[in-house]
Structure formats: C-alpha cells, structure tokens
Amino acid sequence: MDLNKSFIEFFNKNKNVKLYGEVIDKYFNNSPKCRYCNNFIYYYDSTFKISHGELITKGKSFNNKKTLDKDYYLSICESCLIIKFPEYNKKNKARVFNQMNYITEYAFDIPSNVSKEWVKNKYVISECNLIKKWGFEIGAIKWLEYKKKQSMSNTFEYKNEKYGWDREKFDEFNKSRSVTIENLIKKHGEEEGLLIWDKYCEKQRYSTSLNYFIDKHGLDNGTLIYDNFCKKRLSGIGYSMVSKNLFDILSERFKEYSLFYAENEWFSYDCVNKKYYLIDFYIKELNIGIEFNGDIWHANPIKYSANDKPISFQNDYTAEYIWEKDKIKNEYLKTKLNKLIIIWESDFYKDGIDNTIDKILKIING
C-alpha cells in the first residue's frame, strides 16, 4: 500500500472495516481501539487523506476529540454505538457529534456532570454568560430584557392571548411541569417512573445538605449560603418568622407586583466574585430589595464588637468578618437594585411592625 492518490481512491471504492484496520495497523501504531469490542474505531465516513506526504485520518476516528475540562477522544466504534443506541441510525450522522447530547457523551466517554457544566457555561442564558459575551453594559441590558420576556411568556395572559388557553388549561400545564410521582409515571411508565422518583427524592435530600452547598459553592461561600438556607427554614425560632410576618403584610401592600421572599427568594450571581447573593424580599417591577438583618446572624454593630463571635456554631466567624461579608454583598446589590432597604431586628422590635412598614413605604415612595 503506497501512499499516493491512487491508494486513497482505491480505499474509498473498496473501504471496509478490515481494509481500514490494515491501514491503521501499518501507519498508526498502537492507535486506541473501541473500549467495548476492542476493534478499530470505524464509522461510515472513516477514511484517509494525504497531507504534505503524510497519511492522516479523515472523518470519524480515534483522532476525533471534544475539548471540555480536558480532551475526550472518540472511543466507541459505530457498530457498538448502534447496539447501544439504535436511534443513532435515524439521526444525521454527519452532525450527531456536533452537539453535546447523550450519544456524544457515551461515544467520547464524557462524564455527565462535565457535559452538563459545559452546556451550562456555553449555552444557558444567564446574566454571567451574557456579560461574558457582550460586555457588562450590553450584557446587563440583554439579561433584563430576557427576564422580562420570560416573566411575560409564563403568565396566564400571555398563554391566553397567544394560544387561547383558558385558566383550566393554564393550571393543567403548570401542574404537568411539576416533578411529582404521578407525572413521572405518566411520562416514563410505572417501573422507570418510580426509579426516577426515588433518584429525585434522594437528590432533593442531598441538595439540602451542607455537603451539597460546599460542593457547589466552595467551603467558605457554601457554608454561608447553607447558614442562610437553614435560617430561612427555621420555624418559630429567632427572627426568621418575625421577618416573614413583616413580609406577608408587605406583600398585601404590593400584591399587584411580582414578589420574591421566604421559600421563593430572589438571588443574583456576582460574576466577579463568583458568589450568589440572596435578598430577603424583592419587588421585581420596582427592582427594590429589602434585607431583614437579624442581630445575631449579621452581628449588629450596636451589640457586638469586632472580635465577638455571635454565631454559636460558627466559632471562626467574628463580627468583623460578618460585617465585611455583608459590606461586599450590599455594595454589589446596590449596583443591581434601584434601592436596597435594610431593617435591623432590634430596630424592628423598638419601632413595632406598623412604624417599620411606614418607614419602608416612605423609602420606596421617596
């Protein structure tokens, strides 16, 4: 087999996995094999070309790679891929690996968590991604436009006008989107639906654990977010329920607006510091946030000195450390909000709920 144009023409007319293997063995020593059948990684378009007198592979081969957190190479032959995914035959084979999907994951042996993170960073519409693509000023505007469009398209009014849905149809649609055991069985069948439900429940349990927050946000930031998460879930203990009562009354005053608080907190992602910041009470259309600062959780300067450690189960958190964290958070939020209102727990008890609400309303309307 001499390396010339005639050889390429001959191969393309007579190509098959055996001939392909002979060429690979002769010119590509120790090339990787299919990780399942241990045969050559051969596809319908696998061939060769000569470039600058050197034989190189063309089409799909062991040289195909996807660069994510590292390089992942095609490690499954087409025969094994079809056995695993018969639907591969119905897809556009020339483009199937152009996108990140379950077949691409399998063929290149890419861990699911890696591919999901890659897709998220590359394609998901987020404030951070838009700023990366368009710059801070334009990206921030596009993010606000996107949020406005999404909020409108999920309303009953939008569905009614565009699709003619009535309220019953709208409620049915929202119910069908929720993760329930009934919806999963309806979609996947009883056996698979129950398995998916068990996995979902386990994931939900894990997603409320300290380890989850640390894995997702890092030790320092994850612990702070977890602390705040626990604080919001406390029932009847400390100031958390007091703040919820305050916000319940405020929600009646602003019921014509989209409100986020309690279990439905609003948050913003700081791309620079790579941190999520939660807001206790957020009025979307006015872009106004309200923080209820507990004297202990936020180390009220009136009550604590810089070296005091107000949180009993966080012995390494001094008041000064908490103040600095809050300062960074508040300075960031002021760049995102029209107004940021901070209510201290001690002021709330001193002024009472009615005076506190009057104070908030004056700031909002001022």
C-alpha positions in Angstrom: 0.0 0.0 0.0 1.9 3.0 -1.3 0.8 6.5 0.0 -0.5 8.2 -3.1 -3.7 9.5 -4.7 -4.4 6.1 -6.3 -4.3 4.5 -2.8 -6.9 6.9 -1.5 -9.1 6.3 -4.5 -8.8 2.6 -4.1 -9.6 2.7 -0.4 -12.7 4.9 -0.9 -14.0 2.5 -3.5 -13.3 -0.7 -1.5 -13.3 0.5 2.1 -14.5 -1.7 4.8 -13.5 -2.3 8.5 -11.0 -5.0 7.5 -9.1 -2.8 5.0 -9.4 0.2 7.3 -7.8 -1.9 10.1 -4.9 -3.0 7.9 -4.1 0.7 7.1 -4.4 1.7 10.7 -2.1 -1.2 11.8 0.5 -0.3 9.3 0.6 3.5 9.6 -0.8 4.3 13.0 1.0 2.1 15.6 -0.7 1.5 18.9 -3.8 3.5 18.0 -6.7 3.3 20.5 -9.4 0.6 19.9 -13.1 0.6 20.7 -13.4 0.4 24.5 -16.0 -2.3 24.3 -15.3 -4.6 21.4 -11.6 -3.8 21.1 -11.9 -3.5 17.3 -10.9 -0.5 15.2 -12.9 2.7 15.7 -14.5 2.6 12.3 -17.5 4.7 11.0 -19.4 5.1 7.7 -17.2 8.1 6.9 -13.9 6.8 8.2 -11.2 7.3 5.5 -7.8 8.8 5.0 -6.1 11.7 3.2 -2.6 12.6 2.4 -1.4 16.0 3.6 2.2 17.1 2.9 3.2 13.5 2.1 1.8 12.2 5.4 -1.2 9.9 5.8 -3.9 11.2 8.2 -7.3 10.1 9.2 -10.4 11.8 7.8 -14.0 11.5 9.1 -14.7 9.9 12.4 -11.8 8.1 14.0 -9.8 7.7 17.2 -8.4 11.2 16.5 -11.8 12.9 16.9 -11.9 14.8 20.2 -14.0 17.1 22.3 -12.3 19.6 24.5 -14.1 20.4 27.7 -12.3 20.4 31.0 -9.8 18.2 29.1 -9.6 16.4 25.8 -12.0 13.5 25.3 -11.5 11.2 22.3 -13.9 9.1 20.3 -13.6 5.7 21.9 -16.5 3.7 20.5 -16.9 2.1 17.1 -20.0 2.7 15.1 -21.2 -0.9 15.5 -21.1 -0.7 19.3 -22.8 2.7 19.2 -25.7 1.4 17.2 -26.1 -1.6 19.5 -26.3 0.8 22.5 -28.4 3.5 20.7 -30.4 2.1 17.7 -31.8 5.6 17.2 -28.4 6.7 16.0 -29.2 5.3 12.6 -32.1 7.8 12.2 -30.0 10.8 13.1 -27.9 13.0 10.8 -24.7 11.0 11.3 -22.6 13.8 9.8 -23.7 16.2 12.6 -24.7 13.9 15.5 -21.4 14.7 17.4 -21.6 18.4 16.7 -23.8 18.9 19.7 -23.4 17.7 23.3 -26.1 15.0 23.8 -26.4 11.6 25.4 -24.9 9.9 22.3 -21.9 12.2 22.2 -21.4 11.7 26.0 -21.3 8.0 25.5 -19.2 7.9 22.4 -16.5 10.2 23.9 -16.9 8.7 27.4 -17.6 12.2 28.9 -18.9 12.2 32.5 -22.4 13.5 32.7 -21.6 16.2 35.2 -18.8 17.5 32.9 -21.0 17.8 29.9 -23.8 19.4 31.8 -21.5 22.0 33.2 -20.0 22.7 29.7 -23.5 23.1 28.2 -24.5 25.4 31.1 -21.4 27.6 30.6 -21.7 27.7 26.8 -25.4 27.8 26.0 -27.5 28.5 29.1 -28.9 32.1 29.1 -27.7 33.6 32.3 -26.6 37.0 33.5 -23.0 35.8 33.8 -22.9 34.3 30.2 -24.5 37.4 28.6 -22.0 39.6 30.3 -19.1 37.4 29.2 -20.4 37.5 25.6 -21.5 41.2 25.3 -19.6 43.0 28.0 -21.1 44.3 31.2 -23.2 47.2 29.9 -24.9 45.4 26.9 -24.9 42.1 28.7 -26.8 43.5 31.7 -29.4 45.1 29.4 -29.9 41.8 27.5 -30.3 40.0 30.8 -33.0 42.4 31.9 -34.8 42.1 28.6 -34.6 38.3 28.7 -36.0 38.2 32.3 -38.8 40.5 31.3 -39.7 38.3 28.2 -39.6 35.1 30.3 -41.8 36.6 33.0 -44.3 37.6 30.4 -44.3 34.3 28.5 -45.1 32.4 31.7 -48.2 34.4 32.6 -51.8 33.3 32.0 -52.4 36.5 30.0 -49.6 35.6 27.5 -50.8 31.9 27.1 -54.4 33.1 26.8 -53.6 35.7 24.1 -51.1 33.6 22.1 -52.6 30.0 22.4 -56.2 30.7 23.5 -55.7 28.9 26.8 -58.4 29.2 29.5 -57.5 29.2 33.2 -58.1 25.5 33.5 -55.7 24.7 30.6 -53.1 27.1 32.1 -53.3 25.4 35.6 -53.1 21.9 34.0 -50.0 23.0 32.1 -48.3 24.2 35.2 -49.2 21.0 37.1 -47.8 18.9 34.3 -44.4 20.6 34.6 -44.0 19.8 38.3 -42.0 16.9 39.4 -44.5 14.5 41.0 -44.7 10.7 41.2 -47.8 10.8 39.1 -46.2 12.9 36.3 -43.1 10.7 36.2 -45.2 7.5 36.0 -47.3 9.1 33.3 -44.3 10.1 31.3 -41.9 7.1 31.8 -44.2 4.2 32.8 -44.6 2.8 36.3 -41.2 1.0 36.7 -38.9 3.7 35.3 -41.1 6.5 36.8 -40.7 5.1 40.3 -36.9 4.8 39.8 -36.7 8.4 38.6 -38.8 9.5 41.6 -36.6 7.7 44.1 -33.5 9.4 42.5 -35.2 12.7 42.6 -36.1 12.4 46.3 -32.5 11.4 47.0 -31.2 14.4 45.1 -33.6 16.7 46.9 -32.3 15.3 50.3 -28.7 15.9 49.2 -29.5 19.3 47.8 -30.5 20.5 51.3 -27.3 19.2 53.0 -24.2 21.2 53.9 -22.1 18.9 51.6 -24.2 20.0 48.6 -23.6 23.7 49.3 -19.9 23.2 49.8 -19.6 21.1 46.6 -21.4 23.7 44.6 -20.1 26.9 46.0 -16.8 26.1 47.8 -16.2 25.8 51.6 -16.4 29.4 52.6 -19.2 30.6 50.3 -21.1 27.3 50.5 -21.2 27.4 54.3 -22.5 31.0 54.4 -25.3 30.1 51.9 -26.1 27.0 53.8 -26.4 29.0 57.0 -28.7 31.4 55.4 -30.7 28.5 53.9 -31.1 26.9 57.4 -32.1 30.3 58.8 -34.9 30.6 56.4 -36.2 27.1 57.1 -36.4 27.7 60.9 -40.0 27.7 62.1 -40.8 29.8 65.1 -37.2 30.2 66.2 -35.4 33.6 66.2 -36.2 36.5 63.9 -36.8 34.4 60.7 -40.6 34.0 61.3 -40.8 37.6 62.5 -39.4 38.8 59.2 -41.8 36.5 57.3 -44.7 38.1 59.2 -43.4 41.5 58.2 -43.1 40.4 54.5 -46.5 38.8 54.5 -48.0 42.2 55.4 -45.8 44.0 52.9 -46.9 41.5 50.2 -50.5 42.7 50.7 -49.4 46.3 50.1 -47.6 45.3 46.9 -49.8 42.4 45.7 -50.0 43.9 42.2 -46.3 43.3 41.8 -44.2 40.1 41.4 -42.7 39.4 44.9 -40.0 37.1 46.0 -39.4 36.1 49.6 -39.4 33.2 52.1 -39.1 30.0 50.2 -39.1 31.9 46.9 -36.1 34.2 47.4 -34.6 36.3 44.7 -30.9 36.0 44.0 -28.2 37.5 41.8 -24.9 35.9 40.7 -21.8 38.1 41.1 -19.6 37.1 38.1 -16.6 38.8 39.5 -16.6 37.3 43.0 -18.3 34.1 41.8 -20.9 34.2 44.6 -24.7 34.0 44.8 -26.4 36.8 46.8 -29.9 36.3 48.2 -32.4 39.0 49.0 -34.9 38.6 51.8 -37.7 40.5 50.0 -37.7 41.6 46.3 -40.2 43.6 44.4 -39.4 42.7 40.8 -41.1 45.5 38.8 -39.7 48.2 41.1 -36.3 46.4 41.4 -36.2 47.1 45.1 -34.8 44.7 47.7 -35.3 44.6 51.5 -33.0 42.8 53.9 -34.1 41.9 57.4 -30.8 41.7 59.4 -31.0 39.6 62.5 -28.9 41.0 65.3 -27.1 37.6 65.7 -26.7 36.5 62.1 -25.5 39.9 61.0 -23.6 40.8 64.1 -25.4 44.1 64.9 -22.6 46.7 65.5 -24.7 48.2 68.3 -24.5 44.9 70.2 -21.2 43.3 69.1 -17.5 44.3 68.9 -15.3 43.5 66.0 -13.7 40.4 67.7 -17.0 39.0 69.1 -18.3 35.7 67.7 -22.1 36.0 67.7 -23.0 32.7 65.9 -22.5 29.9 68.4 -21.9 27.1 65.9 -19.6 29.2 63.7 -16.7 29.9 66.1 -14.4 31.2 63.4 -16.9 33.9 62.3 -16.1 37.1 64.1 -18.4 40.1 63.9 -15.8 41.9 61.8 -15.7 39.0 59.3 -19.5 39.1 59.0 -19.6 42.9 58.5 -17.1 42.6 55.7 -19.1 39.9 54.0 -22.3 42.0 54.3 -20.4 45.1 53.0 -19.3 43.2 49.9 -22.8 41.8 49.3 -24.6 45.2 49.9 -22.2 47.1 47.6 -22.8 44.5 44.9 -26.6 44.6 45.3 -26.6 48.4 45.1 -25.3 48.1 41.6 -28.2 45.8 40.7 -31.1 47.3 42.6 -32.8 50.7 42.4 -33.0 50.7 46.2 -31.7 48.4 48.9 -33.5 48.8 52.3 -32.0 47.2 55.4 -34.1 46.6 58.5 -32.3 45.6 61.7 -34.0 43.2 64.1 -33.5 45.5 67.1 -35.0 48.5 65.3 -38.0 46.4 64.3 -38.7 45.5 67.9 -38.2 49.1 69.0 -40.3 50.7 66.3 -43.0 48.0 66.0 -44.4 46.5 62.8 -46.6 49.4 61.8 -43.9 52.0 62.1 -41.4 49.7 60.3 -43.8 49.3 57.4 -44.4 53.1 57.3 -40.6 53.6 57.2 -40.2 51.1 54.3 -43.0 52.7 52.4 -41.5 56.2 52.8 -38.2 54.9 51.4 -39.9 53.2 48.5 -42.0 56.2 47.6 -39.4 58.8 48.4 
